[in-house]
Amino acid sequence: MKSNRIFNFNPGPAALPVAVLEEIQQNFLDFKGSGMSITEISHRSQQFEDVINDAMARTMRLLNLDDRFDVLFLQGGASMQFAMIPMNFLAGDRTADYIDTGTWSAKAIKEARIQGKNIKVVASSEDKNYAYIPRNIKFNQDAVFVHLTSNNTIKGTAWSQFPDTNGIPIVSDMSSDIMSKPIDTGKFGLIYAGAQKNVGPAGVCLVVVRRDMLDRIPETVPTMLRYNTYATKNSLYNTPPCFAIYTVHLVLKWLEETVGGLDEMAKLNHKKASLLYDFMDTGGFYRPTAEADSRSLMNITFRLPTAELEQKFVQEALKNGLGGLKGHRSVGGCRASIYNAVTLEAVEALLDFMKNFENKNG
Amino acid sequence: MKSNRIFNFNPGPAALPVAVLEEIQQNFLDFKGSGMSITEISHRSQQFEDVINDAMARTMRLLNLDDRFDVLFLQGGASMQFAMIPMNFLAGDRTADYIDTGTWSAKAIKEARIQGKNIKVVASSEDKNYAYIPRNIKFNQDAVFVHLTSNNTIKGTAWSQFPDTNGIPIVSDMSSDIMSKPIDTGKFGLIYAGAQKNVGPAGVCLVVVRRDMLDRIPETVPTMLRYNTYATKNSLYNTPPCFAIYTVHLVLKWLEETVGGLDEMAKLNHKKASLLYDFMDTGGFYRPTAEADSRSLMNITFRLPTAELEQKFVQEALKNGLGGLKGHRSVGGCRASIYNAVTLEAVEALLDFMKNFENKNG
């Protein structure tokens, strides 16, 4: 770690690879010999087209997508997707199934209902405070999609395997685990991810859509809220968030060329998470909040014996160069977000701190 | 000019103050001693709250806004505002007047009509290819707002004075001249501006709204598309585009503390535009496309005797370190965008080049 940097366990916006930050910094006043900053060049220039096309091509390769899919860059984060999905895909009396695994799933459900859409919540883990992922779900065969949240940032749970929907396309919020491991994209109709956790800074939302999903979008949907607008214009209908897309492009380049792709990334992410879970499971001072078979590899949520100790833990950790360990304000406790850019070195430093803190306070 | 930089006359994304770019660069790996990049810090941190609050406070001071107004930061650019304005303000059979002064006005009109809203186009300058700003407009007294585009980036026209609407609030797209001069904000119900011309990078839209405009927003408008969501949550309902807001904050700081406010900025902008218009008016080789009383001070659109000379002009200018002088693809010709961050030095360099080019080719 560089002397002026901390180990960053923030849940999002979150750590970015240092090599990416350094490349941005180095070229910030003169992007590729243009004599302009990346924040000053035209989105219609060849230089920027190369950036956005490269980000799309790397997304296709990393996720192993076939040519039925388009990669789009939108604004408004996952929260805007909660509104756009029913607006685009649930014309008239079309219906969809939603699975409720916590705060973000619930917001997606709420936005469909605000628009008066006919949706059904087919499973929920609210009965145990969202500490698990529902199994054996019965889906409605007239649903045009099944919506789920692949990784629950606040509750610390994740789908280790996606459900069998009998061919109904899955629409998934993958904001907090996109690009953390390979996925079977054949099951999905649409994947969306606010970039600010695993693939970039806040201000851009990565969307992967299977083109046949775009067939029945109502004419009354405004241009900027139609997926078609982005699919047919290479996400350049209007001025896109250029700096955020540029950063995503650099993060994906790092993921392909430095890390070596999603298989390698998954191995490292599994190792990082196991270090923390295995340690907590053998003690008793730190208690993971998610059930063992539903645990997230990205957001490790845990409690200490008392709220006072949790506060002390977060404060002392920061003094030791470990930031962002406070749990979400809606649930309390502690949380270590260990996204792709959080290094093994950072996780080992956290583990050491946890052991020392337990020795002093346990 | 630094050796590796060019004079940037891009229409947007556009030039930013070099001092702002240097400050971003210098602090990019460690924002205010946090040990994190501005792209890595939490939007719920005190550090980021200070940034967004400062950007809002400076907007209030620079535009001389009273406490009836809120400053908001949204995503999706002005194009998303075209959709949000009718969605929020034209419930049921409410009606509004729109003025058509070119491409961007027309897009605003189109988005209201896509939603089936009852609007009237009360004036248009289409008859003369949008080379002028309409005068003596009769407004409908049942209109809940009058929509206009204050500066027309593509056609090179601007409102030097806003129309008397008999008290109907004006809703204005000010993307290309926000903060370029003082305005009488008392006439306005809502002002919006994609940041990437005068106040920052692409990826954030500055909105100023008079709070009484927010009284009758329909319940069916999705959360992310309601102005209220931003007004009641300090634009932090969800993760905002942190880097773009940070840059806006630095640009506004530069505008207040280095330039000295909008009166000073207006003087400089007037001087820059006059240099170019006065030169063109005394010759005949370069012909401004906008009528004299409707000219923009931000986007100087002009023609040369032939399309071949225009192409040569743009290419030779770039070789001489003057970039972005091509007219919009929909109208052809040439355009010098001389927003706030384009220096007098840059305009003087352009003027010298224009004189030399005319001497060689006239």
Chai-1 contact restraints between the chains, C-beta under 6 A:
chainA,res_idxA,chainB,res_idxB,connection_type,confidence,min_distance_angstrom,max_distance_angstrom,comment,restraint_id
A,N4,B,D30,contact,1.0,0.0,6.0,A-B,restraint_1
A,R5,B,G35,contact,1.0,0.0,6.0,A-B,restraint_2
A,I6,B,G35,contact,1.0,0.0,6.0,A-B,restraint_3
A,N8,B,M36,contact,1.0,0.0,6.0,A-B,restraint_4
A,N8,B,E40,contact,1.0,0.0,6.0,A-B,restraint_5
A,N10,B,S42,contact,1.0,0.0,6.0,A-B,restraint_6
A,P13,B,E40,contact,1.0,0.0,6.0,A-B,restraint_7
A,A15,B,E40,contact,1.0,0.0,6.0,A-B,restraint_8
A,L16,B,E40,contact,1.0,0.0,6.0,A-B,restraint_9
A,L21,B,L29,contact,1.0,0.0,6.0,A-B,restraint_10
A,L21,B,S37,contact,1.0,0.0,6.0,A-B,restraint_11
A,Q25,B,Q25,contact,1.0,0.0,6.0,A-B,restraint_12
A,Q25,B,F28,contact,1.0,0.0,6.0,A-B,restraint_13
A,F28,B,Q25,contact,1.0,0.0,6.0,A-B,restraint_14
A,L29,B,L21,contact,1.0,0.0,6.0,A-B,restraint_15
A,D30,B,N4,contact,1.0,0.0,6.0,A-B,restraint_16
A,G35,B,R5,contact,1.0,0.0,6.0,A-B,restraint_17
A,G35,B,I6,contact,1.0,0.0,6.0,A-B,restraint_18
A,M36,B,N8,contact,1.0,0.0,6.0,A-B,restraint_19
A,S37,B,L21,contact,1.0,0.0,6.0,A-B,restraint_20
A,T39,B,P201,contact,1.0,0.0,6.0,A-B,restraint_21
A,E40,B,N8,contact,1.0,0.0,6.0,A-B,restraint_22
A,E40,B,P13,contact,1.0,0.0,6.0,A-B,restraint_23
A,E40,B,A15,contact,1.0,0.0,6.0,A-B,restraint_24
A,E40,B,L16,contact,1.0,0.0,6.0,A-B,restraint_25
A,S42,B,N10,contact,1.0,0.0,6.0,A-B,restraint_26
A,Q75,B,Q75,contact,1.0,0.0,6.0,A-B,restraint_27
A,Q75,B,G76,contact,1.0,0.0,6.0,A-B,restraint_28
A,G76,B,Q75,contact,1.0,0.0,6.0,A-B,restraint_29
A,G76,B,G76,contact,1.0,0.0,6.0,A-B,restraint_30
A,G76,B,M224,contact,1.0,0.0,6.0,A-B,restraint_31
A,G77,B,N238,contact,1.0,0.0,6.0,A-B,restraint_32
A,G77,B,T239,contact,1.0,0.0,6.0,A-B,restraint_33
A,S79,B,M224,contact,1.0,0.0,6.0,A-B,restraint_34
A,S79,B,N238,contact,1.0,0.0,6.0,A-B,restraint_35
A,M80,B,M224,contact,1.0,0.0,6.0,A-B,restraint_36
A,A83,B,P222,contact,1.0,0.0,6.0,A-B,restraint_37
A,A83,B,M224,contact,1.0,0.0,6.0,A-B,restraint_38
A,E111,B,P222,contact,1.0,0.0,6.0,A-B,restraint_39
A,I114,B,P222,contact,1.0,0.0,6.0,A-B,restraint_40
A,Q196,B,T239,contact,1.0,0.0,6.0,A-B,restraint_41
A,P201,B,T39,contact,1.0,0.0,6.0,A-B,restraint_42
A,P201,B,F243,contact,1.0,0.0,6.0,A-B,restraint_43
A,A202,B,T239,contact,1.0,0.0,6.0,A-B,restraint_44
A,A202,B,P241,contact,1.0,0.0,6.0,A-B,restraint_45
A,A202,B,C242,contact,1.0,0.0,6.0,A-B,restraint_46
A,G203,B,G203,contact,1.0,0.0,6.0,A-B,restraint_47
A,G203,B,P241,contact,1.0,0.0,6.0,A-B,restraint_48
A,G203,B,A244,contact,1.0,0.0,6.0,A-B,restraint_49
A,P222,B,A83,contact,1.0,0.0,6.0,A-B,restraint_50
A,P222,B,E111,contact,1.0,0.0,6.0,A-B,restraint_51
A,P222,B,I114,contact,1.0,0.0,6.0,A-B,restraint_52
A,M224,B,G76,contact,1.0,0.0,6.0,A-B,restraint_53
A,M224,B,S79,contact,1.0,0.0,6.0,A-B,restraint_54
A,M224,B,M80,contact,1.0,0.0,6.0,A-B,restraint_55
A,M224,B,A83,contact,1.0,0.0,6.0,A-B,restraint_56
A,N238,B,G77,contact,1.0,0.0,6.0,A-B,restraint_57
A,N238,B,S79,contact,1.0,0.0,6.0,A-B,restraint_58
A,T239,B,G77,contact,1.0,0.0,6.0,A-B,restraint_59
A,T239,B,Q196,contact,1.0,0.0,6.0,A-B,restraint_60
A,T239,B,A202,contact,1.0,0.0,6.0,A-B,restraint_61
A,P241,B,A202,contact,1.0,0.0,6.0,A-B,restraint_62
A,P241,B,G203,contact,1.0,0.0,6.0,A-B,restraint_63
A,C242,B,A202,contact,1.0,0.0,6.0,A-B,restraint_64
A,F243,B,P201,contact,1.0,0.0,6.0,A-B,restraint_65
A,A244,B,G203,contact,1.0,0.0,6.0,A-B,restraint_66
